Amino acid sequence: MRKSIATVTTAGLALALAACGQSAETGASPAANSSSSAPAAPAAKTLEGVTLEVAAKWTGAEQTNFQEVLKAFEAKTGAKVTYASTGEDTGAYLGPRIEGKNPPDIAILPQPGLVQQYADQKALKPLAPEVLKQIDDNYTPYWKELGSADGQAYGVLVKAAHKSLIWYRDQAFQDAGAQPPTTWDELVKTAQAVADSGTPPFSLCGASGWTLTDLFENVYLSSAGPENYTKLSKHEIPWTDASVTTALEKIGQLVGKKEFLLGGPSGALQTDFPTCVTQVYGQDKSAMVIEADFVGTTAEESGAKLGEEAKYFAFPKAGDTEPVVLGGDIAVALKDSKGAMALLEFLASKEGGEIWAKLPGYLSPNRNVSPDNYPAELTKKLAQTIISAGDAVRYDMSDLAPSAFGGTDGKGQWKLLQDFVRDPSKIKDIQSKLEDEAKKAWK
């Protein structure tokens, strides 16, 4: 499941990506944002004798890098911080501890929906004024809203995953005489050129329904715009809306052509993630895979050299908006303590974000963390797209929805978008079923 895939990038992988010549470029300068100075994080050595526990799902390299950030906080404040891994099911770990009235001081949640869930249980502590100031100084209002429930701010978005990418195999593009497209129409033409050269353009990860929601979200954000995206994510407009029709029609231009999909619709719906990546890199069966920055890890594991054989381009515009869809993790306080709020203040600060950004495998949603802090060309460019997109950036829509609609295998969006791939001619029928499922989920 996408919810459990870590965005882990090794140092070697990151350095290899510096050679990637067909990366997404915005051309915008980060100077205006990077030169902004946020208020300093907590004053030095104010928390001597304070012990904190932080729980998150990260293990391996992600855990190691996060603990480097915690060490910087300890050195600054004098606090001692212990780390507990929740495993992939954060809710299963936190639930018993909350019920037993022994929660960690800070929990880092992989889905915004959990903020509302724990707020309803009265398990979260409202953010202190110092934390709110950091958020207001360093984040767009949209990110503040994601960490809120019923108008009360509880969370800080501390880590992002960039989901608006299409990865390609360079040799397949060379064989077809193709160049990375920048618009949807160009993408369709590029796919046709690759197909005409004898290679199926797309290895679609259709068996993993979450990848289809990612595809829809990028097309919808670009074609319908950020305001409609937010409304649809809250079910404030119906799934039968004409804007949804337009997005599905565009997706149908790709999935409606059997020669565009490796194995045709049937094969696509039997291919999971990460198999879809290995079919492009390693097996050389297809040319492109539509997914997030974490594709790079699997591509490297498949034997492709990043920046040479494995390259990417920004998800092409399907409308007036350049889509930037993010996933991410939100830090919340489960104990009302000075130490907990101080750590959230540090994580929300420019200082804390810059410390983390210097380590591999990390993207910051903090607009004042300059891309110059990142160790590799990939993350520099992806960070710049987040900054340049400004208020138009949006969070993964399916992760904002009730899980029965947006995050359950064989149900809701996952199943119905798979049905759409199976028969793209039934747009109105799919929309009607999506709306029926949404009504049930948002009761």
Secondary structure by P-SEA (a helix, b strand, c coil): ccccccccccaaaaaaaccccccccccccccccccccccccccccccccbbbbbbccccaaaaaaaaaaaaaaaaaccbbbbbbbccccccccaaaaaaacccccbbbbccaaaaaaaaaacccccccaaaaaaaaacccaaaaaaacccccccccccbbbbcccccccaaaaaaacccccccaaaaaaaaaaaaaaccccccccccaaaaaaaaaaaaaaaaacaaaaaaaaacccccccaaaaaaaaaaaaaacccccccccaaaaaaccaaaaaaaacccccccccccccaaaaaaaaacccccccbbbbcccccccccbbbbbbbbbbbccccaaaaaaaaaaacaaaaaaaaaccccccccccccccccccaaaaaaaaaaaaacccccccccccccccccccccccaaaaaaaaaacccaaaaaaaaaaaaaaaaac
